[in-house]
Amino acid sequence: MLLRPSSLIGGSKNKYTDYLRIVLTLELAHLKKVRLILIIKKVGLNMLAVIQARMGSKRFPGKVLADFGKKKILLRVWEVVAKVCGGQNTIVATSANSQDDPVALFGAQYGWRVYRGHPENVWSRFHEISKETDAEWILRICADSPLMSAPLIQAMIQLVRADLDLITNIHPRTFPRGQSVEIIHRRLFREEFFFPQTSSDREHVTPHLYRIPSLRILNYLNPLGDQSREAWSVEEPGDIERLEKL
């Protein structure tokens, strides 16, 4: 199933600004739907946001705590996610390795909820978190995404329905890397049928889910067209200066 927005907005040299504008316009155009979702959330649309963060990047060690503008990258991402989901519904998931102590300590400074789990099996962190929460849906975000957008997350949350298992914008990808959002039903982390079978899938958390034919997936397409070749995530030191200019 594919979501196909009916209108586009373009013209600016700043693609990030264009992207924020189109999402906000879509929200305003569907104001009744936005109000409905807000009412549903009040009476118990259970969603937990999980930001996965680590210090051990090979190309850029410690990147999630690097400065981006006047804030650490992890702080910027957490603020965006918490703006939509609420701070009490946002967890930073990192490893129990000592190299990730700075992530846990940084979160503790702000009073964040932090979960520490298996160093290589990233999927298991989500599995354990899903067992300890009543949340029906888990929002997955990577911490190396300083340009993550609250309107994008809001737009995708509005797509949540009882007849879906996974709402995503990477299947196929049309948004830049660094704008990846997945909203996953908790049963995909709890029921053994959906467990990953390879170390690669356990490291990357969700690729195996897209290979299950029966899974009910809704993909959100980029209203600005295919930007999948653009990289808005921080992978190496030079990316910070490049992305700060967007």
C-alpha positions as CSV (number, residue, x, y, z in Angstrom):
1,M,0.0,0.0,0.0
2,L,1.4,3.4,-0.9
3,L,0.4,6.9,0.3
4,R,0.3,9.3,-2.7
5,P,-0.1,13.0,-1.7
6,S,-2.1,14.9,-4.3
7,S,-0.1,18.1,-4.4
8,L,3.5,19.3,-4.2
9,I,5.2,22.5,-3.2
10,G,8.6,23.5,-4.6
11,G,10.6,26.4,-5.7
12,S,12.9,27.2,-2.8
13,K,16.6,26.6,-2.9
14,N,16.4,25.3,0.7
15,K,15.0,21.7,0.3
16,Y,14.7,21.3,4.1
17,T,12.5,24.4,4.3
18,D,10.4,23.1,1.4
19,Y,10.0,19.8,3.1
20,L,8.8,21.3,6.4
21,R,6.3,23.5,4.5
22,I,4.7,20.7,2.5
23,V,4.2,18.6,5.6
24,L,2.6,21.4,7.5
25,T,0.4,22.2,4.5
26,L,-0.8,18.7,4.3
27,E,-1.6,18.7,8.0
28,L,-3.6,21.9,7.6
29,A,-5.4,20.6,4.6
30,H,-6.5,17.6,6.7
31,L,-7.3,19.6,9.8
32,K,-10.3,17.4,10.7
33,K,-8.1,14.3,10.6
34,V,-5.5,16.0,12.8
35,R,-8.2,16.8,15.4
36,L,-9.4,13.2,15.3
37,I,-6.0,11.9,16.0
38,L,-5.4,14.2,18.9
39,I,-8.7,13.0,20.4
40,I,-7.6,9.4,20.0
41,K,-4.3,10.1,21.6
42,K,-6.0,11.6,24.7
43,V,-8.1,8.4,25.2
44,G,-5.1,6.1,24.8
45,L,-3.3,5.7,21.5
46,N,-0.3,4.0,23.1
47,M,3.0,4.8,21.4
48,L,6.5,4.7,22.7
49,A,9.4,6.4,20.9
50,V,12.8,4.7,20.9
51,I,15.9,6.6,19.8
52,Q,18.8,4.2,19.2
53,A,22.1,5.8,19.9
54,R,25.7,4.6,20.2
55,M,29.2,6.1,20.5
56,G,31.0,3.4,18.5
57,S,30.7,4.6,14.9
58,K,33.8,3.5,12.9
59,R,33.8,6.6,10.7
60,F,32.8,9.1,13.4
61,P,33.2,7.8,17.0
62,G,31.0,9.7,19.4
63,K,29.0,11.4,16.7
64,V,25.7,11.4,18.6
65,L,27.2,13.7,21.2
66,A,28.9,15.9,18.6
67,D,27.9,19.6,18.4
68,F,25.4,20.5,15.7
69,G,24.8,24.2,15.9
70,K,24.5,25.0,19.6
71,K,23.3,21.6,20.7
72,K,24.5,18.0,20.8
73,I,23.0,15.9,18.0
74,L,21.3,13.6,20.4
75,L,19.7,16.5,22.2
76,R,18.3,17.9,19.0
77,V,16.8,14.5,18.0
78,W,15.4,13.9,21.5
79,E,13.7,17.3,21.5
80,V,12.0,16.7,18.2
81,V,10.8,13.3,19.1
82,A,9.7,14.4,22.6
83,K,7.8,17.3,21.1
84,V,5.5,14.9,19.3
85,C,5.4,11.9,21.6
86,G,6.1,13.5,25.0
87,G,9.3,13.1,27.0
88,Q,7.8,10.5,29.3
89,N,7.1,8.4,26.1
90,T,10.6,8.7,24.7
91,I,13.4,6.3,25.5
92,V,17.1,6.4,24.4
93,A,18.3,2.9,23.7
94,T,22.0,2.3,23.8
95,S,24.3,-0.6,24.7
96,A,25.6,-1.8,28.1
97,N,29.2,-1.4,26.9
98,S,31.4,1.1,28.8
99,Q,32.0,3.1,25.5
100,D,28.3,4.0,25.6
101,D,28.5,5.3,29.2
102,P,28.6,8.9,27.8
103,V,25.2,8.4,26.2
104,A,23.7,7.1,29.4
105,L,25.3,9.9,31.5
106,F,24.1,12.6,29.0
107,G,20.6,11.3,29.2
108,A,20.7,11.2,33.0
109,Q,21.7,14.9,33.0
110,Y,18.4,15.7,31.4
111,G,16.3,13.1,33.3
112,W,15.6,11.1,30.2
113,R,14.5,7.5,30.2
114,V,17.5,5.4,29.0
115,Y,17.6,1.7,28.3
116,R,20.9,-0.2,28.0
117,G,21.1,-3.6,26.3
118,H,23.0,-6.0,24.2
119,P,26.0,-4.3,22.4
120,E,25.6,-6.0,19.0
121,N,22.0,-7.3,19.0
122,V,20.2,-3.9,18.6
123,W,16.9,-5.7,17.9
124,S,17.0,-7.3,21.4
125,R,16.9,-3.8,22.9
126,F,13.6,-3.2,21.2
127,H,12.4,-6.7,22.1
128,E,13.1,-6.1,25.8
129,I,11.6,-2.6,25.8
130,S,8.4,-4.0,24.1
131,K,8.0,-6.5,26.9
132,E,8.2,-3.8,29.6
133,T,5.7,-1.4,28.1
134,D,2.0,-1.3,27.5
135,A,2.5,0.8,24.4
136,E,0.9,-0.8,21.3
137,W,3.2,1.0,18.8
138,I,6.9,1.6,18.9
139,L,8.3,4.6,16.9
140,R,11.9,3.9,15.9
141,I,14.4,6.8,15.2
142,C,18.1,6.8,14.8
143,A,20.1,9.4,16.8
144,D,22.4,10.4,13.9
145,S,19.6,12.5,12.3
146,P,20.0,16.1,13.4
147,L,17.4,17.3,10.8
148,M,14.7,15.0,12.0
149,S,11.3,16.7,11.6
150,A,8.5,16.8,14.0
151,P,5.9,17.4,11.2
152,L,7.1,14.3,9.5
153,I,6.7,12.2,12.6
154,Q,3.3,13.7,13.2
155,A,2.2,13.1,9.6
156,M,3.2,9.4,9.9
157,I,1.6,8.9,13.3
158,Q,-1.7,10.1,11.7
159,L,-1.5,7.0,9.4
160,V,-1.7,4.5,12.3
161,R,-4.6,2.1,11.9
162,A,-5.6,-1.1,13.5
163,D,-5.3,-3.1,10.2
164,L,-1.6,-2.2,9.8
165,D,1.6,-3.8,11.2
166,L,4.2,-1.2,10.1
167,I,4.1,2.4,8.9
168,T,7.4,3.4,7.3
169,N,9.0,5.8,4.8
170,I,11.8,3.6,3.7
171,H,10.0,0.9,1.7
172,P,10.8,2.1,-0.8
173,R,12.9,5.1,0.4
174,T,11.9,8.4,-1.1
175,F,13.1,10.7,1.8
176,P,16.7,11.5,2.4
177,R,18.7,9.3,4.8
178,G,18.4,10.9,8.2
179,Q,14.7,11.3,7.7
180,S,13.8,7.6,8.3
181,V,10.8,6.9,10.5
182,E,9.3,3.5,11.4
183,I,6.2,2.9,13.5
184,I,6.1,-0.8,14.4
185,H,3.4,-2.7,16.1
186,R,4.7,-4.2,19.4
187,R,3.7,-7.8,18.3
188,L,6.5,-7.7,15.7
189,F,9.0,-7.5,18.6
190,R,7.1,-10.0,20.9
191,E,5.9,-12.8,18.7
192,E,8.6,-15.4,17.7
193,F,7.4,-15.6,14.1
194,F,8.7,-12.1,13.5
195,F,12.1,-12.5,15.2
196,P,15.2,-11.9,13.0
197,Q,17.3,-14.9,12.1
198,T,20.7,-13.4,11.1
199,S,23.2,-11.2,13.0
200,S,22.8,-8.6,10.3
201,D,19.1,-8.3,10.8
202,R,19.5,-8.2,14.5
203,E,22.0,-5.4,14.2
204,H,19.8,-3.3,11.8
205,V,16.5,-4.2,13.6
206,T,13.9,-4.2,10.9
207,P,15.1,-5.3,7.4
208,H,13.8,-8.8,7.9
209,L,10.3,-7.5,8.4
210,Y,10.1,-6.1,4.9
211,R,10.7,-9.7,3.6
212,I,7.6,-11.1,5.3
213,P,4.9,-11.2,2.5
214,S,2.0,-11.2,4.9
215,L,3.1,-8.1,6.8
216,R,0.6,-5.2,6.4
217,I,2.9,-2.3,5.5
218,L,2.0,1.3,4.7
219,N,4.7,3.3,3.0
220,Y,4.6,7.1,3.2
221,L,6.0,8.7,0.0
222,N,7.9,12.0,0.0
223,P,5.6,14.8,-1.3
224,L,8.6,16.4,-2.8
225,G,9.4,13.4,-4.9
226,D,12.4,11.0,-4.7
227,Q,15.2,12.4,-2.5
228,S,16.5,9.0,-1.6
229,R,20.0,9.8,-2.9
230,E,20.4,12.7,-0.5
231,A,22.1,12.1,2.9
232,W,20.9,14.1,5.9
233,S,22.3,11.8,8.5
234,V,25.7,12.3,10.2
235,E,28.1,9.5,9.1
236,E,31.5,11.3,9.3
237,P,32.8,14.7,10.7
238,G,32.4,16.6,7.4
239,D,28.7,15.9,7.4
240,I,28.1,18.3,10.2
241,E,29.3,21.4,8.4
242,R,27.5,20.3,5.2
243,L,24.1,19.7,7.0
244,E,24.3,22.9,9.0
245,K,24.2,24.8,5.7
246,L,20.9,23.2,4.6
